[in-house]
Amino acid sequence: MPKKKITVEELERGNSIEDKYLEKDELELFLSITKDEGLEGDLLTFATLAYTGLRVGELVSLKWRDIDFTNHTLTVYRTYFNATNNKLKYEVLSPKTVTSHRTISIDPLVINLFELHKEEQDIIKEENGSLYNDNGFIFTTNEGYPKTIKAIAIRLQRLLKKTISTMEKEEKEELLKKVITPHSFRHTHTSLLIEAGVHIKEIQERLGHSDIQTTMDIYAHMTKNMKKEASTKFSNLMKDLSKNLLD
């Protein structure tokens, strides 16, 4: 019997979302470290993932024509596949589902980073001349090929180590428990949307989930954590009063 192929939604849902995303303060520190110590293209890569919730395959396959600099939108038309991680042997495929083809609004910060990257890429094109394979991709090697997902994952681990080295002991231990991959930024984006009070239907459309149950599973986990944090914050706030009532 052929094995049942696991869908993107099932992979994203997994058994638990726990320990697979960065808290807001962790993301802030990570992006700050990336700004100061990241290699070429790192800040744009991870800021885009965190601010848009794109799948990493969608990110790598982005082309300049997908960005509307006037209206501050980004359209997902395709995804990237590369079984061997050989930069020459990649495939650009249509999105996994109909709902994965979507247009989303993007933050002015990301637009500014795209503009800066375009200027830098144009210089590289000029310097490399005919050696640059220009197919319009945004996230590329110096030869114009799309960056591999493995290369992005390696850059991520480098920056995570640098981030952890700057943390206090308790914070460091918390982050070390987590399994952070490029896909974690998608869950991070979801958690930030929930924290900002965005409606679950809008979150589903922004992430391109065809199955709202996937969004619901993530939403349920995130809101459970937020309720627990709210209870803890309230307890801390009322600590002195509670103590007086018990005396």
N, C-alpha and C positions, 0 to 999 in steps of 0.2 A: 504494500500500500504506500502511495506517495505521502511524504510528510506534509502536514498542513503548514502553509506559508504564514508566518507571523506578520500581521499588518503593522503599519507605522503606529497606529493608535494603540495597539496592544503593547508594542515596545515602549511607547511613551508612558503608558499607564503602569506597566510593571507590577510588582507586588506591593511596592510602597514608594512614595515620593520622598520619604524621610531621608535626610542627609544627602540629598542630591541637588541642592540649590544653595546659593549664597544669600545670607541675610543682607539687608540694605547697607549696614555699616561695613560688612565684609566686602561687598561689591565696591563701595566707595574707596576703601583702602586698596583693593586689588587694582582698580582703574587708575588710582593715583600712582601706584608703583609702576603700572604699565606705561603711564605717561612719562615717567622719569627714567625707567630702565628697560622699557620694551624695545624690541628690534623693529626693523622697518615693517610698517603695516599693522603691528600688534594692537595699537590703541584703537584704530579704526575697526579691526576685526572683532575685538571683544566688546567694544562699546556698541557696535551694531548688533551683535548677538543679544546683548543685555537690554538694549533699548527697543528692539523690534520683536524679539521672540522667534526669529527665523530658525529653522533647522539648519544645521551647519552645511548640509548639501545644497540647500537653497541659497545660502550666503555665498558659497564658493562659485556657484554658477551665475551669480549676478553680473549683468553687463551694464555699461554706462547708460545705455538707452532705457534701462529699467527705472532710472532715477529721474523724477520730475523735480528739478531744482526750484522751479517757480512755485509749485503748489506743495512742496515738501511731502511728496509721496514716493512710495517704492512699490513696484509691482513684481510679484513672483510668477515667472512663466515656466521655470524649469528647475531641475535638480541635478546634482553631480554624482556620478558613480565611478569608482575606481577600485577594482578588486585587488590590484597588485601594488597600489601606491606608487606606481611608475608615472611620473608627471606627464609622460607622452601618451600613455594608454588610458585615457579617461573617456567617459561617455557623458554626454549631456542629454538628459531624459526629460520627458514631460513630468509635471508634478504627480505625486503618488495618488492623489484623489482630485476630484473636480474642485472641492473647496480649498485645496492647497493653492490653486490659482487665485490670487487675491491682490488687492491694492490696499496698502495701509499708510496711514500718516506717520511721518517720522519727525523726531525732535530736531529743532534747529542746530543743536550741538552736533548731531550726526551729519546733517547737511554740511556744516562747516568742515567737519573732518573729511567728508567726501571731496569737497572742493580743494582742500589742501593736498589730499592724496592724488587728485587728478593732476595738479601742478607737478608733483614729484614724479608721477608716472610718465608724464610728457617729457620730462628731462631724461629719464631712463630710455624712453623710446628713441629720442634724438641721439643719445650717446651710443646705443646699440645698433641703430640703423636697421639694415636688412636682417640682422640676427634676431630682431624682436618679432615674435609671431603675434601680430595684433589681430585678435579676434573679438576685441571689445570688452574683455573681462576686466573686472575691477580688482579682484584679489588675486594677484599674479606673482609669479617668480620674475626675476629680471629678464627672462627670455620671453615673457608674455603668456606662459602656460598657467592655467588655474593652479593655485596652491592645493596640495593634497590635504585631505582631512587629517591624516597622520601628522603632517608637518604642523598644522594648527594645534593639535593635541600636545605635541612636544613643546611648542612655544608656551602653551597654557601651563604645563607642569613646571617649566622653568620659572614662570612668573608667580605661580602659587608658592614655590619654595621661597622666593624672595619676599613675598607677602607674609608668609608664616614667620619668617625670621625677624620681622619687625614687631610682632605681636607680643602682648603680655602672656604669661603662662596659661591662664584659664582660656583666653581667646584662642591661643595656639592649639590647645588640646581639643577645643570644639571643632575647629576647622580641620584638624588632622583626622577626626572621626569621619569626615565626609568623603564621599566618592565624587570628586568634581571632574567633569568631562566637558567638552564643548557644548554638549546637549544640556548641561546643567543651567546654562544661561537662559534657555527657553523656560525652564521651571522658575528660574529667578525672575524673569520678566512677568510670568504669570502671578507670582506672589506679590510683585510690586503693583500690578494692575488691581489685584484684589484689595491690597492695602489702600489704594487710591480710590476705592469704591466703584470701580468699573463694573457694569452689569455683566453677568455670566454669559449672556448671548453675544455681547460685544467681544468678550474675551475669546469665545469660540470662533467667531469670524476672524478676529485678528490673528489667531494662531493657525487658522486653517484646519481645524478639527472637523472631520465629516461626522463623527460620532460625538454627540454632546456628553455622553457618559464619560469619555476621556477627560473632558473639561471639568465635569462634575467631580470626578475622582480627585483631581488635583485641587479643585476648589474646596472640597470637603476637608482635605488634609491641611491646606493652608489656613482655612478659617478656624479649624480646630486648634491649631497652634496659636493663632491670633487671640482666640478666646482665652486660652490658657495664660498667654502673656498679659492680657487685659486683667485677668483675675489676680495675677502676681503683682502687677503694677498697682492695682487698687489696694491690695493687702499691704504693700510697702507704704503707700500713701497714708493709710489709716492705722499704721502700726502703733503710733503713740496713743491715739484715741482708744484703740482696742486694748492696749496695755492698761490705760487708766480705768477702763470699764471692768477689767478683771481684778484690779487691786482692791 
